[in-house]
């Protein structure tokens, strides 16, 4: 035992006091989020990393039951009780911890480990929490990039196999039309020619923009204002469009016409979704917001500055069965939709070394466009 544990008087009390101080200092200097709970599952200590992660304050919440601190925490409480009773550590993967910070609800995906302890006075369990939201996001982004590349390669192969015979059919129909004397029969060759053209145009749209990018220094809010104007012209007064822009976003190099097309494809989808919004008393609305994010990873590459554009609607949400396929061409939740808009938007943003991600629940669907800020000059 280290020498500083020995005292001439009140040695037991001094040992407990110094032991508590040492444990507290050690926990406060850890970057891992730590909660200490007593045998009643009341919070006995929370370190600074956990306060930041969960949006809680130790001064306010010490002594409160964990069930009161974590929302919808029944399964977590059961796990804590079982660990306390068994005396064996337990690790939970990809759990969602929900806390309330003022009027804001904070949801965090974490791995956590619960370990019974005996050597910290007033505490029976230590909970180590490791946030994995960022790791999961990077994994999803890599999957999206991989899927997009695979889809584009498949479409290029299909385009070659489809467009060659279409050209032959169209040419044969034109030659046949020249030989026909009866003008009424030419109506049928015109059908062949027009349908061949339609299929060729469809394949071209599936492949996305074919022309090289025309880069120039742009202000992203000029792009978003153009998108807002076009969306308002389409939606009229039926839908409210709310703007929430960050004026600090610097100008950067991009192709403005293509970014307008990408964002417009998303807002058009939102307008279409809001047409099926149930009458819950809330007016249909689309919110377009912009923010700067620092040190953000896209597809495995870290960028110092990234522009994030959120296009959010309060519609019925994307059906669960197609959420993992929304960026695949021809996949749509609406019968009247071609299913190409989101695929083309993703392709355009990928060409800018960015990415589109989304989250969707009933009443809250948000598509987020992430664009690296390669600032000109």
N, C-alpha and C positions, 0 to 999 in steps of 0.2 A: 504493500500500500504506500502511495507517495507520502512524503514527509508532511506536506501541508494539510493532511487529514487529521493530524494529532493536535490536541489543544489541552491546556492545563485544567480548564473548567468548562462545564456545559458542553462536553465534547460531542455528545450525541446530537444535540440541537445544532451546534456549529457545523457538524458533518452534513446534516440534512440541508441546511441553508446553502452551504458552499456547493453541495452536490446539485441542488436545484439550479443555482446560478450557472454552474458549468454546463449542465444539460441545455439550459436556455440559450447560453451563448453559442454552443455548438449548433443547435437547431437554427438559430437566426442566421448563421453564416453558411448554411447549406443552400444550394440553388434548387434542390429538390423540394417540392411542396410537402410539408409535414403537418399532420394533425395529431394531437394527443387526446385520447378520450379516457374518462374514468370508467369504473366498473358499472356505472349507470348509463354509459354512452353519452355523457355530457362532455362538452369541449373543455379540456383543461389547458391546452396550449395550441396556438396556430402560429407558424413562423411567417416571415415576411413574404416568402415565395408563394405560400398557400393563400395569403391575403390577396396578393395580386392576381393569382390564377382564378380564384373563386369569387373575387369581389367582396370579400368579407373583412370585417374589422375585429381584431382581437379584443380591443378595449370594449367593444359593444357586445361581443358574442361569447366571451368566456363564461362557462357555467351553463350555457344553454344546451338542450338536448340536440343531438345531431339531426334528429328527424325534423326539428324546427328549422335548422339551417339549410338543409337540402330538400328541395321540392321533389315530390313524387319519389321518395327515397325508401319505400317499403322494402324492396328487394335488397337494397344496400344495408338497411337496418337488420334484416334477417341474417345477412352474411356476417355482419359485425357480431351479432349475438351468438351465432354458431361458432365463430372463431374464438370468442371469449369463453364459451363453454368447453370447447375441445382443447384449447391451449395450443393449437397448431396454426402456423401461418397459412394465409390464403391469398392467392393472387387472382384478380379479376381483370380480364382483357376487354378493351373497347367498351367500357361503361360510360354512360352519359350522366354527368353530374349537373344538376340544375339548381342554381341559386338565384336569389332576388337581391339586386343591388339598387335600392331606391325603387324607381318605377321600371327599371330595366331588368329583364330576365336574361341570365347568363347561362348558356349551355356549353359544357366543355366535354369533349370526348377524351377519356383518360384510361390508362392502365393504373391500377392501384394494388398495393400489397398491404395486408393487415397482419401485424405481428404482435402477439401478446408480450407484455413486458412486466417486470417486477421491480426493476432497480431505479425507476423514476417515481418519486413520491407523488401520490395523487393521480397517477395515470396507470391504466391497465392495458391500453392498446395504442400502438403507434401505426398511423396510416400514411404510407408513402405514396404520393400521387405523381404520375408522370403524364403530362399532356401529350396527346398523339394527334391532335387535329392537324398540325402542320405535316406530319409524316403521312397521314391519310390523304391529305390534299395533294401532296406531291405524287403519291402513288396513283391517285385518280387522274392527275394531269398526265402522267406518263402513259397511263392506259388510254386516255383520250387522244394523245399525240400518236400513239401506236395504231389505234383504231382508225384515226383520220388518214394516216399514211397508207395503211392497208386498203382502206376503202378507195382512196384516190388511185392507187395502183390497179385495183380491180376495175375501177371505172374506165381507166385509160385503155386497159385491155378490151373491155366490153365495147368501148367507143370505136376502137379499130375494127372489131369484128362486126359491129352493127352498121357503121357508116359506109364501109366498102360495098356490101350488097345493096344498101339503100341507094347509093349512087348508081349502081347498075340498074335497079328497078326504075329509078327516076328517068335515067337515060333511055331505057327501053320504052317507057310510057310516052316520052316525047317523040321518039321515032315512030311509034305506033300511031300517035295522034296525027302525024303528018300524012300517013297513008290512008286515014279514014276519010271517006267522002261524006258520010252522014254526020252532021254536026251534033245530033242527039247522042251519038256514041262517044263523042269527044268529052262529054260530061264525065264518063267513067274514067278516062285517062287523067282528067283534071283531079279527080278524087285520089288516084294513085299518086300523082305528083305532089298534091298538097299534104297528103298524109306522110309521104316520105320526107318532105320538108319539116313537118311538125315533129317527127321522130328525131330527125337530125338536130333540130333546135333543142329538143328535150335533152338529148345526150350532151350537147354543148353546155346547157345550163347545169347539168349534173356535174360536169367537170369543173365548173366555176369559171372565173374570169380568165380568158386566154391571153389578153394583152399584157405586156409588161407593166409593172407599177409606174405611175407617174408621181414621183415623190416631190413634195414641196414643204416648206415650213408652214405649219397650220396651227390655228388655235382650236383646240378640241371643242370649245363651247360654240364656235361658229358652226361646226359640224352638227353638234347636238341641237342647236337652234333650228337648223334646216330640217333635221329629223322631226323635231316638234311641230314645225309648221306643216310639213307633209302629213303627219299623223293627225293633226287637228283638222286638216282639210278632209281627211278620210272619215274621221270619227264624228265630226261636228260637235254639238253641245252634249251629246250623250255621255261623253267620257271627259272627266277632268284630267288635265295633264299638269303635273306639279314639277317644278324645277328646283334642284338643290345643288348648285354648282360651287366648286372650290376655286375661287379666283386666283389662287397661288399657282395653279398648274402652268408650267412654262410651255411656250410654243415648242413643237418638235416636228421631225421629219416624218411624213406619212403621205398616203394617197387619199386625199379628202373625199373624192367621189366614191371610192370603194368603202371607206369607213361609213359614209352616209348610207350606202347600200346595206352594209352589215347591220348597223343599228336599226335601220328602217325595217329590215326583215324581222328583227326581234319585236319592234313595236307593233308591226302589222299582226304578228302572232298574238300579241297581248290584246289588241283590239278584237281579234276574232274570238279569243277566249272569253273576253268580257261580255260578248254578245250572249253567252250561255250562262252568265252569272246569275245565281238564284237571287230572288228579291228578298234580301235580308235587311233592308233599310239603309244600307251604305251605298253611296253613289259609286259607280264604276270609276276607277282612277288608275292612272299610270304615273309613276314617279321616276324621273330621270335625274340621277345624281352623279357627281364626279368627285373623286378624292385622289390625293397623292399617297402612295405607299412607299416606304423606304425599305431597302434590303429585302426584296421579295423574289422568291424563286419561281420560275416558270419553266417547266419541262427540264428540270435539272440544272438550269442556268440561273445564277443569282444576278439580279439587277439592282443597281443603287436606287433608281427611281422608277416607279411604275404608276401609270395612270389607271385607276379603276373606275369604270363606268357601270353603274347599276341601273337596270331597267326593271322596275318592279310593278306588278299589278295585283289587284285584290280579287282576281277571278277565281274560278273553281279549282285551279291547279292542274298539273299534268297527271294523267292517269299513271298509277304506279307501274303498270305492266309495260309502259313504253319509256319510262324515265331513263333507262340505261341505253336507249336507242334513238334519242331525239336528234342526234347529229348525223344519223345515217340517212342517206337520200331515200325519199319515197316513204318515210315513216312519219305519220301524222295522226293526231288525235281528232282531226276534223275531216269529214268526208269531202268538203269542198277545197281542202288544202292539198297542194301538190307534194308537200313534204320535202321541198328543196330549200326553203328559206333558211333554216338553221344550219343545214349542211354548207350552204354557200357562205353564210356569215362566218362560220368557223374557219372555212378555207381562207377567207379574206384576212381574218385576224391572225391566223397562222402565218400568212405571208408577211405580216408585220412583226413576226417573232412573238406574238401574243397568244392568248387563249381565251375562250369563252367557257365559263363554268356556270352552273345554276343550282338553285335549291327550290323545291316546290312543295307547298302544303296547301290545303284548302284555304283560300282567302289570302294567300301570300306566295307569289311566285316571283323569283328574282333571277334574272340573267345578268351575270357580271362579265364585262369585257376588260381584260387585263392587257395593257399595252406598255411595253418598255419605253421609257422616255429617252430616246436618243436625241438630245437637245442639239439643235443646229448652232453653229457659231462657237 
